[in-house]
Amino acid sequence: MIKLHDLAPAAGATKRVKRVGRGTAGRGGKTAGRGTKGQGARDTIPVGFEGGQLPLVLRIPKLKGFKNPFRVEYNVVNLDDIETLASRGEVVIDVDLLKAYGLVSRNGLVKVLGNGTLNVGVTVSAHAFSGSARSAILAKGGSVIKLDLPFGNGRPPAKGNAITNR
């Protein structure tokens, strides 16, 4: 059985530390292997020092994070809202109907999320659906129509001051 005091590194796995700057007689004396003069021969160079160039820490923006100019923002409609419309007799629920009831803003994309329950089968058309919302609508015998995004299948046009003020 191996005991703690028997543990040792494998032969040749470790080297003795080179002790420098211990007088001119030794191999690492006087300049201690740093050559002569210059910045590298001195005591310390600050972390991140780039030879007088403006350091990276100062070149990057101060505030953390960044705002994605290509973010797609949706107006959110939950299954509870669709259930309320269905209880009022609406069978086909589209973006125009949601706007008429004031559930979404005039412009913008609509995404249906699965918060709540649905008791009747309805036809819902929107720009995006969560997985749970899609399965809940289809489970009740309804249908899901995914509308095309206004900017196509790629990414939306960039927005934000850095882009729009050019």
N, C-alpha and C positions, 0 to 999 in steps of 0.2 A: 504494500500500500504506500502511495506517495504522500508525504507530509508537506506541509507548507514550507518548512525550512529546507526541503530538498529541491524546491523549484529553482531553476536557473535557466537563462537563455541558452539556446543551442550554441555549440562551439562556432566561433567566427561570426555570430549574429550581431555582436556589439563591438564598438571600438571605443577606445579611451578618448575622452574629450581633449581636443587640442588646447593647451593652456598658453595663451599668447600674452605679450606685454609684460613679461616677468624678468626684464633686464636684458642687456645686450649680449650676454653670454649664450643664451638659449637661441634655438632656431627661430622662435616667434617673437624675438625681442625687438626693442626699439620701435619700429613702425607697426609691429604686430600684423604683418601681412597685408597692410592696407596701402602700400606704396607710399609716395610722398606727396604732401600737399593736396589741395583740392577738396571738393565737397565730400567725397567718399572717405577721406582720411579723417574727417571730423567726427564728433561724437554721434549725433543723431540727425537724421533727415526726417522732417515731419511726415506722418502718414498722409498720403494723397498729394504730396508735393510733386509738382510736374515741371520743375526747373524754371519757375517764374511764369510759365504759361498759366492762364486763369484755370484753376483746378476744376475738375469735373463737378465737384460738389457745388461750386458757385455757378457753373454753366447751366445746370438743369433748373427747371422751375422750382420755386420754393414750396408752393402748395402741393400737397400730396394728391395722388390720383390724377385721372384725366377724364375729360368728357368725350365720349365716343361720338364723332360727328356723323356717323352712319347708323346711329341707333334708330330702331323702328319702334315708335311709341303707339300703343293701342289704347282705345277706349274699352274698358272692361265691362262685360255684361255677364252676370252669373246665371245659373240655371233657375234660381229663385225668381229673377226678373222675368225670365221666359215663361215660367209657370204662372206668374201673375197675368201676363199678357194672354196666355192660353186660357186661363179661367175667365177672361173677358170675351172669349170667343174667337180670338185670333188663331188661325191655323197656319198661315204662312207668315213667318217673322223674318223681315229683312232689315237692312240698314235704315231705309227710309222710315219704316214703322218705328224703329227704335228712336230715331231722331224726333218723330212726331210725338212720342210719349216722353221725350226729354231724358231718355236714359243715356244717350251719347251726345257729344257736341256736334255741331254742324259739320265741321271738317275733321277728318281723322279716320283712322282705321278702327275696325271693331274686332275684338277677340272675345270669344265665349269661353268662360271658365266653368269648372264643374262644381262650384259651391252651391249646395242646395239639392233639392230633389225635383224630379219631373214626373208627373202622373199621367200625362197624355202625350200622344205622338204628334209632333209638329215638324214642319219643314223650316229649318233655320238656315239663313244664308249670312255669312260673315267673312271677314278677311282671314281669320285664323281661329282655330279651335284647340283647346287643350285635349289631351288624350282622354281624360275622365269625362269631359263634357261630350265629346264625340260618342264615346261608348254609351253614355247615359241616354242620349237622344236616340241613338240607333236601337237601344234595348227596348224602348217604349214604342218602336215601330215608326219613328220619325225618320226624317232624312236630313242630311247635312250637305250644304252647298258652299264650297270654298270659293270666294270671289278673288279675282285677280288683283294683285297689288298695283297701285297706280304707277309705280316706277319700274314695273317688270319683275323678272325673276332675280335680277342682280341685286346689288345693294342700293339703298336709297341715295339721292343726291346729298352731298355733305352740307351740313348747316353749322352755324356758329360764327362768332366774330372773326376768328382767324381765317375762315374760309370766305365769308360773305363780304368782308371789307377789302378784298383784293381788287 
